[in-house]
Amino acid sequence: MRVAHATVQAVNGLTARWAAAAGGGTVFSAVGVWPLLALLADGAAGAARSELEEAVGVPAGRAAPAARELLTGLGSVRGLESALGLWTRRTLELRERWEAGLPADAHGVLTGDAEADGAALDAWAAKRTGELIERMPVRATRDTETVLASALALRTRWLKPFEESWLIPETGPWEGRDLAGLWRHSALLDRIGVADTPHGHVTELKVLGDTAVDVHLLLGEETMTPGQVLGAGIGVLARRHPVTPGSHLPYGEAGPGVEVVREPTMRPEPPVLEVRLPAYAVTSEHDLLERPELFGLATARLPVPGHFPGVSSHPLCVESARQSALARFGALGFEAAAVTAMGAAGVGMPELRWLRTTVRAVFDRPFGFLAVHRHTRLALAAGWVTDPEPFREDEVIGSYD
């Protein structure tokens, strides 16, 4: 995927700012929102243009090319499906220059029949996410002139699967719960590391996928907020925080959820990394207009003319902006999807003679995650786990199709 470093930094910056406002279990994708904001910035004027420019983090004059570059780059990532869609009333004339910047097959028509338009939009969302998300997050009304939407669906299989078991935390908010546990060991100690950040230490575990998309699990100190932990993860991606890799961690408690011990073994064995965590599934609905300043939409939502003259001569304002997102982490792999839309109106006791170093990590309280493109370090999805999957003895957990 070829995407300019400045664009990656801008998108990850939006992820960090969004995370700072997050609370409770959630999943979201700034990658799904950013291209839409960038395209709107390109066609905006006045205060709306300034606010959108600040939100996307690049000059408005370069926002549309950056959005197109990002969308093209996403299309080259194995296991990731992405799409952009625009639907307008037949009577709405778009500026030729602005429309030419959209994918050739992106433009559809709104009939004005709310039921028929809703069904068509829902069908698009379902098709573009492989049925992971079945409905468009915004509804077209009789006053809707245009809907601009993006869809992302990500599936990756672990290079090394987890073993399924159970996990019963002994302390913390999940104390005593019988959870669907995942376990594995590895000789690659540096898959884990402890970052030193301004708000505290954060343990980062990288789980590698077969599509160059990895999931970074983030466990912070108990006093840290979700936004601080996820923000630390973005900071690590940007190499702003020093990270001590697993092979250099000291003996004893080395970081949140991590201890390094020496254990007796039957034969000489190399150091090993052991990890336990719960399987999880998170779904979220986000109304972007609840935080309009975050997304640069404070002015653009006001029902007055002059916001988007570069889009159409017809006066438009943003009447709705929402995202539906989900993420699932299981024994075999990870999947995530997001649809973002903006509507405009408008194991005997053997003889033990040797010692082995074990880096043991347990994620047994709320933690964050980032789905990251390995080569560009672009965060494709982010979230916070507060309610992991329960253990069900009669079901296969963590399945991935």
C-alpha positions in Angstrom: 0.0 0.0 0.0 1.5 3.3 -1.1 0.2 6.2 1.0 2.1 9.3 1.9 3.5 9.4 5.4 1.7 12.7 6.0 -1.6 11.1 5.2 -1.0 8.1 7.6 0.0 10.6 10.3 -3.2 12.6 9.7 -5.5 9.6 9.8 -3.8 8.2 12.9 -4.1 11.6 14.5 -7.8 11.5 14.0 -7.8 8.0 15.6 -5.9 9.4 18.6 -8.3 12.3 19.0 -11.4 10.1 18.7 -9.9 7.7 21.2 -9.4 10.5 23.7 -13.2 11.0 23.7 -13.9 7.2 24.0 -15.4 5.6 27.0 -16.6 2.1 27.7 -16.5 -0.8 25.2 -16.2 0.6 21.7 -14.8 0.1 18.2 -14.3 2.7 15.6 -12.5 3.4 12.3 -11.0 6.8 11.6 -10.0 5.4 8.2 -13.7 5.2 7.4 -14.4 8.8 8.3 -11.3 10.6 7.1 -11.8 10.3 3.3 -15.3 11.6 3.6 -14.2 14.6 5.6 -11.3 15.2 3.2 -13.6 15.2 0.1 -16.0 17.6 1.9 -13.1 19.9 2.8 -12.1 20.0 -0.9 -15.6 21.4 -1.8 -16.1 23.5 1.3 -15.7 27.3 1.8 -15.5 29.7 4.7 -15.6 28.4 8.3 -16.7 25.0 7.2 -13.6 24.6 5.1 -11.3 25.8 7.9 -12.9 23.4 10.5 -12.8 20.4 8.1 -9.2 21.2 7.2 -8.2 21.2 10.9 -10.1 17.9 11.4 -8.4 16.1 8.5 -4.9 17.5 9.4 -3.9 18.4 5.8 -4.5 21.6 3.7 -7.9 21.5 2.2 -6.4 22.0 -1.3 -4.6 18.7 -0.9 -7.3 16.8 0.9 -9.1 15.3 -2.1 -5.9 13.9 -3.7 -4.9 12.5 -0.3 -8.3 10.9 0.1 -8.1 9.3 -3.4 -4.5 8.1 -2.6 -5.7 6.6 0.7 -8.7 4.8 -1.0 -6.5 3.4 -3.7 -4.0 2.3 -1.2 -6.7 0.5 0.9 -7.8 -1.3 -2.2 -4.4 -2.9 -2.5 -4.3 -4.5 1.0 -5.0 -8.2 1.0 -8.0 -9.1 3.1 -9.4 -5.5 3.2 -12.4 -4.5 1.1 -13.1 -0.8 0.8 -15.6 1.2 -1.2 -16.8 4.8 -1.5 -20.4 5.6 -2.5 -22.3 8.8 -3.4 -26.0 9.1 -3.9 -27.7 12.3 -5.0 -31.2 13.4 -6.1 -31.5 13.7 -9.9 -32.2 17.4 -9.5 -28.9 18.0 -7.7 -26.1 19.1 -10.1 -22.6 18.4 -8.8 -19.6 20.5 -9.7 -17.8 18.7 -12.5 -14.3 19.1 -10.9 -15.5 17.7 -7.5 -17.4 14.7 -9.0 -14.4 13.8 -11.2 -12.4 13.2 -8.1 -14.7 10.3 -7.1 -14.4 6.6 -8.2 -16.1 6.1 -11.6 -18.7 3.6 -10.2 -19.4 5.5 -7.0 -22.3 7.6 -8.0 -25.9 6.4 -7.5 -29.3 8.1 -7.4 -31.8 8.9 -4.6 -35.4 8.6 -5.8 -37.0 10.5 -2.9 -38.8 7.3 -1.8 -37.4 6.9 1.7 -38.2 3.1 1.8 -36.8 2.3 -1.6 -33.7 4.5 -1.0 -33.2 2.9 2.4 -33.3 -0.6 1.0 -30.8 0.3 -1.7 -28.4 1.9 0.8 -28.7 -1.0 3.2 -28.0 -3.4 0.3 -24.8 -1.5 -0.6 -23.6 -1.5 3.0 -24.2 -5.3 3.3 -22.6 -6.1 0.0 -19.5 -4.0 0.6 -18.8 -5.5 4.1 -19.6 -9.1 3.2 -22.8 -8.9 5.4 -20.8 -7.9 8.5 -22.8 -4.7 8.6 -26.3 -5.0 7.2 -27.6 -1.4 7.4 -26.4 2.0 6.3 -26.0 4.0 9.5 -27.9 7.0 8.2 -31.4 7.0 6.8 -32.4 9.0 3.7 -35.5 11.2 4.2 -37.5 13.3 1.8 -35.2 16.2 2.5 -32.0 14.3 1.8 -30.2 15.6 -1.2 -27.1 13.5 -1.0 -25.5 10.6 0.9 -21.7 10.2 0.9 -20.5 6.9 2.4 -17.5 4.6 2.9 -17.4 0.9 3.7 -14.5 -1.2 5.1 -14.3 -4.9 5.7 -11.1 -6.5 7.1 -10.4 -10.2 7.6 -7.1 -11.6 8.5 -6.0 -15.0 9.8 -3.3 -15.4 12.4 0.1 -16.6 11.3 0.0 -18.7 14.4 -3.4 -19.6 15.8 -4.3 -19.5 19.5 -5.5 -22.5 21.5 -8.9 -22.2 23.0 -9.4 -22.7 26.7 -11.0 -20.7 29.5 -9.9 -17.7 31.5 -11.1 -16.8 35.0 -9.6 -13.5 36.2 -8.8 -13.5 39.9 -9.0 -9.7 40.3 -10.4 -6.6 38.6 -13.7 -5.9 36.9 -13.8 -9.4 35.3 -13.0 -11.2 38.6 -14.7 -14.7 38.8 -16.1 -14.5 35.2 -15.7 -17.7 33.2 -14.4 -16.2 29.9 -13.6 -17.7 26.5 -9.8 -17.8 26.8 -7.2 -17.9 24.1 -3.6 -19.1 24.8 -0.4 -19.5 22.9 3.4 -19.5 23.4 6.2 -18.3 21.1 10.0 -18.1 21.1 9.6 -14.6 19.6 9.8 -12.6 22.9 9.8 -9.3 21.1 6.2 -9.7 19.9 5.6 -8.0 23.3 7.0 -4.8 24.7 6.4 -2.2 27.3 6.1 1.4 26.3 6.9 4.3 28.6 4.4 7.1 27.9 3.6 10.3 29.7 0.5 8.8 31.3 2.0 5.5 32.4 3.4 2.2 31.1 1.5 0.4 28.4 2.0 -3.3 27.4 1.7 -3.9 23.6 1.3 -7.3 22.2 1.5 -7.7 18.4 -0.6 -10.5 16.9 0.5 -11.0 13.3 -2.0 -11.7 10.5 -1.4 -13.3 7.1 -2.4 -10.2 5.1 0.1 -7.7 6.5 -2.5 -6.5 8.9 -1.7 -7.1 12.6 -3.7 -6.5 15.8 -1.9 -4.6 18.5 -3.3 -5.3 22.0 -2.8 -2.6 24.5 -2.9 -3.0 28.3 -2.3 0.1 30.3 -1.8 0.8 34.0 -5.1 0.5 35.9 -5.3 4.3 36.5 -5.1 5.1 32.7 -8.2 5.9 30.7 -9.1 4.2 27.4 -8.1 7.3 25.5 -4.7 7.4 27.1 -4.0 3.7 26.4 -5.2 3.9 22.8 -3.4 7.2 22.3 -0.2 5.6 23.6 -0.7 2.9 21.0 -0.8 5.5 18.3 2.2 7.2 19.8 4.1 3.9 19.6 3.2 3.6 15.9 4.6 7.1 15.4 7.8 6.1 17.4 7.1 8.9 19.9 7.5 6.6 23.0 10.4 4.3 23.9 9.5 0.6 24.0 11.4 -2.1 25.9 11.1 -5.3 23.9 10.3 -8.6 25.6 13.8 -9.9 25.3 15.1 -7.0 27.4 12.4 -6.9 30.1 13.7 -7.3 33.7 12.8 -10.2 35.9 9.7 -9.8 38.0 6.7 -7.5 37.2 7.9 -5.9 34.0 4.8 -4.0 32.9 1.0 -4.0 33.0 -0.1 -7.7 32.9 3.5 -8.9 32.3 6.0 -10.7 34.5 9.3 -12.3 33.6 10.2 -15.5 35.6 12.7 -18.4 35.6 11.0 -21.8 35.7 12.4 -25.3 36.1 12.2 -27.6 33.1 13.1 -31.2 32.3 15.5 -30.2 29.5 17.3 -27.1 28.3 14.8 -24.8 26.6 15.0 -21.4 25.0 13.1 -18.4 26.5 9.4 -18.4 25.7 6.6 -15.9 25.6 3.3 -17.1 26.9 0.1 -15.1 26.4 -3.5 -15.5 27.7 -6.4 -13.2 26.8 -10.1 -13.5 26.2 -11.8 -13.7 22.9 -14.0 -10.7 22.2 -16.6 -9.2 19.9 -17.4 -5.5 20.0 -20.0 -3.5 18.1 -20.7 0.2 18.2 -22.9 2.9 16.7 -21.4 6.5 16.5 -23.2 9.7 15.9 -20.5 12.0 14.7 -22.6 15.1 15.2 -22.5 14.5 18.9 -18.9 15.7 18.7 -19.0 18.0 15.6 -15.8 19.8 16.6 -13.8 16.6 16.5 -14.8 15.9 12.9 -14.8 19.5 11.7 -18.6 19.6 11.2 -19.7 22.3 13.7 -20.3 24.8 11.0 -21.1 22.4 8.1 -24.2 21.1 10.0 -25.8 24.5 10.3 -28.8 24.9 7.8 -27.5 28.0 6.1 -26.0 28.4 2.5 -22.4 28.7 1.6 -20.8 25.6 3.1 -20.0 23.5 0.0 -20.0 25.6 -3.1 -17.3 23.4 -4.6 -19.6 20.4 -4.4 -22.8 21.9 -5.9 -24.3 25.3 -6.6 -27.3 24.0 -4.6 -26.8 25.0 -0.9 -26.1 22.0 1.3 -25.5 21.3 5.0 -24.6 18.0 6.8 -27.9 16.7 8.3 -26.5 13.4 9.6 -23.1 11.7 10.0 -22.8 8.3 11.6 -20.7 5.1 11.7 -21.5 1.5 12.4 -18.5 -0.6 13.4 -17.7 -4.1 14.6 -14.6 -6.1 15.5 -14.1 -9.8 16.4 -11.0 -11.4 17.8 -10.9 -15.2 18.0 -8.5 -18.2 18.0 -8.0 -18.2 14.2 -8.2 -14.6 13.2 -9.6 -11.1 13.3 -12.3 -9.4 11.4 -13.6 -5.8 11.5 -15.9 -3.7 9.5 -17.2 -0.1 9.4 -19.7 1.8 7.4 -19.6 5.5 7.6 -22.2 7.8 6.0 -22.9 11.4 5.9 -26.3 12.7 4.7 -26.6 16.2 3.4 -30.0 18.1 3.2 -30.4 19.2 2.4 -0.4 -29.9 32.3 3.5 -36.5 37.4 6.3 -34.4 38.8 9.4 -35.0 36.6 13.0 -34.3 37.5 13.6 -30.6 36.9 17.2 -29.8 36.3 17.2 -26.7 34.1 15.7 -23.2 34.2 13.9 -21.4 31.4 13.0 -17.7 31.2 9.3 -17.1 30.5 7.7 -13.8 29.7 4.1 -14.3 30.7 1.4 -11.9 29.7 -2.2 -12.0 30.8 -4.9 -9.6 29.5 -7.5 -10.1 32.2 -9.0 -6.6 32.5 -10.2 -4.0 30.0 -7.7 -3.4 27.2 -7.5 -1.6 23.9 -6.7 -2.8 20.4 -5.5 -1.4 17.1 -5.7 -3.1 13.7 -2.6 -1.9 12.0 -1.3 -2.2 8.4 2.2 -3.5 9.0 4.1 -1.6 6.4 2.6 1.9 6.7 1.7 1.7 10.4 -1.8 3.0 9.5 -4.4 2.2 12.2 -7.4 0.7 10.3 -9.6 0.2 13.3 -9.4 0.8 17.0 -11.4 -0.2 20.1 -11.7 -0.9 23.8 -12.8 -4.3 25.3 -14.9 -4.2 28.4 -17.2 -7.2 27.9 -15.2 -10.2 26.5 -16.9 -13.4 25.3 -18.1 -15.9 27.9 -16.8 -19.4 27.9 -19.4 -21.8 26.4 -18.4 -25.4 26.6 -20.9 -26.5 23.9 -19.6 -24.0 21.3 -16.5 -23.6 19.3 -15.2 -20.2 20.2 -13.0 -17.9 18.2 -14.2 -19.4 14.9 -13.2 -17.5 11.7 -14.6 -18.1 8.3 
